[in-house]
Amino acid sequence: MELEVRHFRVLCAIADAGSLHQAARELGLAQPSLSTQLRRIEKALGGPLFTRGHTGCRATPLGRLVLSRARPLVGELEALVTEARAAAARASAGPRLRIGATASRALPGWLRRLRSRVPAAEPSLQMDASANALLRQVAEGALELAFVHEVEGSPLRVPPGLCLRVLVEREPQFVSLAADHPAAARSEVRLTELAEERWMVDSTVDGEWDAICRVLREAGIEPDLLHGDYLTAYSLAATGEVVTVSQPTAHPRSDLAIRPLHGDPIGVRLLLAARTETDLDRGFEELADAYWEVALQAPAYRDWLERGPEPRPADLCGTVTRTVPGPDAGPDQVPDPNVRVV
């Protein structure tokens, strides 16, 4: 017998119910039919998966091994079916504004503004840690817009023909550290104060790992980096296990401090990408409003903006749009060399 996902669902049901009788009821099967299925599955796998007794069914060592692999398969299939049905329902509802984005606290406000404008746009959101992956999807027509960040010193690989509009030319990256860390008592932190700390960095974010290594080495610090997603990084930073880079729009917690780095050594450029300027116009204004809303709600970032010589939000929002030329571009399509194109 060739095993199918439905057979693994049967094994999970038996293990969860603890008896063939109860599992048969939950599956809507007669108990003899379920017993026959179980014998066939055990024969296909080469041994008994459950021991049967007066107290019910218990998984054998072989059964526990199979269940450890079966549960993720069943869960993934159920998630696939749910997502596919949701996607089909969305497709039948009509065209949507397909948006991709790297992580940002501006996203909820952006989506809310798109839905409330006249005429309204019904956006669908796709998240990805890789800005380059999102740009490829825009170029391939899978997304209309992508809100991405480009880490300073690590240019993005922008497919030819995309239009880019700058939201923020250089957003400083802050550091997250435990609230009781000695450096947290100051309004800004010098990298040398973190020389003995271990940094957790998400290496799936394009350019981030290399940027942190470069900046630490320029400060005379040999990098001690640990890979991890930023949700885990914030949790570990709060306990003093690591420090981690942070977007300035992040909110502090009672156990976690967000501080600017002295000299702002780490920066990113925030960009909106589309295939046409018309597509950019469909979302840029709402994105800018959402970004500066959360920026001015973040205490550390608001203080940084108010005391620094940098331009205020109205000046930082970019209006410069550039189209990345294709390989057959003529002289009139090549950007001004004095204007940086990603």
N, C-alpha and C positions, 0 to 999 in steps of 0.2 A: 504494500500500500504506500502510495506517495503522500507524505504528510502535507497538510495545508494549514493556513492560519486558523481555520475553524477548529482544527484538532487541538491546537495550543490553547485556544479559548476554552475548550472543554477541560483541559488539565488545570487551567487557572481557576475555573469555576469549582472544580472538585476540591482543590487545595483551599480555596477561600471558604467554601461551605463546610468542609470537614466531614462530609458524608456523601455517598452516592445518591441517597434518597433526596437530600436537600438540594444538591446540585442539579439533579434531574428536574426538580420542580422549578428552579430558577431558569433553567435552559428550556423549559417547556417540552421535555422529553419524558418518555416512559423510562423507569429505572432499568428494565432489562435492555432497552436499546442503548442507554448510556453505558451499561456494563460491557456490552458487546463492543462499542466504540473504544472503550478504554483498553480492552484486551487487544484489539487490533493495533492501537497506538503503541502499546507496550511491546507487541511483537515486532513492530517496525523499528523500534528504538533498541531492542535487544535485551530488555529486562523489565522487571516490575518497577513501576513508578510510585505505587502506594501500597502500604500495608493496610489490610482491613481487619478490624476488630470490633469488639462491643462498643468501644468509645468512638468509632468512626474510622476515617481514613487519615493516614499520616504519610507524608512524602518519604520515600526511601532516599538514600544518598544520590542515586541516579535521578530520582524524581526532583530533588532539590536542584541538581545541576541543570536539568531541563527547564525547570520553572524559572531559574535565574536568567535564562536566555529567552524564554517564551514570553514573560511579562512585558519586556520592552517591545517585542515584536507586535504583540496584541495592542499595546498602548499606542505605538506609532501608526498602526493601521487605523485605529479609531480616530486618531488625530487627523490622519490623511483624509478620511471620509468626511469628517466634520469640515475641514478646510476646503475640500473640493466642493461640497454642497454650498458653503458660504460663498465661494468664488462664483459658482454657477448662478446663485441668487443675485449677486451683485451684477453679473454680466447681463442678466435678464432685466435688471432695473434701468439699464441705459448707460451711456458713457460717463466715466468718472475722471477726475483729475488725478492721475497716478503720480504719487510723490515718493521719492526716496530720500533718506536722510541718515547721516551719522548722528550720534547721540547729542541731544541738546535740550535744555529746559525750555527753549522757545517753542518746541513742537506743539504742545497742547494749545497755546494761544494762537499759533499759526493756523491750525486746523479749525479752531473756533471762529476765527475771523473769516476764513474762506467760506465757511458754512453760512455765516450771517450776512455776507455782503449781498448786494443786488447787482446783477443776477447771482444767485448762490452757486457755489461750486461744491460738489460732493466729492471730497478727496478720499483716496485710499492711500494708506501709508505703508511703506516697506522700509525696515531698518536694516542697516548693514554697518559693521565696524570699518569696512574698507571703502574709502571714498573712490578709489579707482574702480572698484566693482560697480558702484552706483553710476559713475560716469559712463561706463561701458553700456549699462542698461539704457541710459538715456539715448546714447548714440544708436543703439539697436532698436529703439522704438518701444521698449518695454516700460519706460517711464517718461512722463512729460517734464518733470522737474526733479532736480536733485540738490538738496542743501548739504554741502560738504565743507570740510575744513582741510586746509593744506598746511602741513607742519613746516615751519620755517627751515630751509635747508634741504627739504625733501620734496621737490616739485612733483605734482601729480602728473600722471600719464593721461593727458586729455585727448580723446579721439578727435581727429580732424572734423571740422564742421560744427562743433558745439559752440554755443554762445555762453559766455560767462559774465556774470555781474557780481561785483564785489559788494558784500554787505558790510564787512569790517576789514580794513586793510591789514591791521595787525592787532589781534586780540591777545593780551598777555595771559600766559598760563600760570595759575597759582599753585600752591602746594597744600595738600591736606595732611594734617598730622594730629596726634592725640591732643585733646584740649589741655592736658596737664604737661605737655612737652614744654621744656624751658623756653624754646623759641616762640611758642604760641603766645607768650606774654607781650611780644612786640608787634608793632603794626605791619612790619615786613620782615622777611627772613632772608638771611644770607646763606648761600649754598654751603659755605664753610661751616655753618652751624649744624649742617646735616651730613657732615663728612663721614660720620660713623654709622649712619643710618642705611638700612636696606630699602631700596625703592621697588615698589611693585608697579609694573608697566604692562599694559595690554599690547602684546606684540602684533596682534591682528589689526591694530590701527595703523594705517600706512604712515611710515616715517617716524612714529612716536619713539620706538625703541632706540633708533639711531640718533634721534635728536637728544634724548636724555643722556645717552652715552657721550655724545659730543660736548654737550654743555657741562657735564660733570668733569670731563677730562680738561676742558678749558679752564675750569676752576681749580685744577690740580687735584682732583678727587678721582680715584680709581673706582669705576662704577661697580656697585654690588646690586645687581638687578634680579628680580624675580618676576616671572610671567604670571599674570592673572587678570581676570576681568575686573573692571573698575568697581562693580558692586562688592566683590570680595575685597578689593583693595581698600575701599572706604571702611569696611567692617574691621579689617586688620589694622588699619591706621588708627582707628578709634581706640584700640587696645595697646597701641605703641609698638606693635610688631613690625610695621613698615611705615614709610611715608609714600605719598603718591602724588603725581601731577593731577591738577584739578582745573576744570573750566572755571573761569571767574564768576560765572552766573550761579555756581553751586551755593546752596544754603548751608551754613554751619549747623551743627547739632550740639547738644549739651556735652557730648563726649568727643566732638570732632571740630577742629579749628581749620578755617580756610584763610590762608595768608598770601599776600603778594610776595614774590621773590625780588630781592634787591636787584635793581638794574633790569628787571624784566628779561632774563636771558632766554626764556622760551616763549615763542610766539606762534600763532597760527593765523592764516588768512581765511575768512569765511566767505564762501562763494555760493551763488545759486547758478545752476547749469540747466540749459535747455537746448533744444535743437533750433529754436527760432526766438527772436526778440519778442514776438507776440506771446509765445509761451512764457517767457520771463515776466512779461507784464501781468500775466494771470496770477502771479503769486508773490512778487517781490515786495510790494508795498505792505501787504499783510504780514510777511515774514519780518520786515524791518520793524514794524510796530510791535510785534510779539517779542522780538529779541530785546528791544530796549525796555520793554515792560519788565522782563525778568532781570535784565541787567541792573536796573535801578532799584529792584527789590532785593538784590544781593548786597548785604552790608559792606563786605570787603571791596567788591567791585565798585559800588557807588562811591565809597571813600576814595578809592584809587582814581576814579574819573574826576572827582571834585578837586583833589589836591594836585593832580599832575598837570603838566603843560600840554597834554594831548588835547586834541579837539573834542568837543562835546558830541553827544550822539547825533545831532543833526548834521554835523560835518563828517562824522565817521561813516555814515551810511553811504555806500558807494553808488554812483549812478553811471560809472563807466562800464560800458559793455563792449566786449571784444569777441570776435568770432575766430576760433582757431582755424587757420587756413588748411585746406586739403593739399594733397601732393601735387595737384595740377593748378594750384593758385597762380594767377598772373601777378605782375608787379603791383597792380592797383589793389590787390587783395592781401598783400603782405602787411602786417601791422607795423606801425611806427616803431623803429628800434628803440626809441626812448620810452616807450610804453611797455611795461612788462606784461606779457601774456603767459598764463600758467604753462 
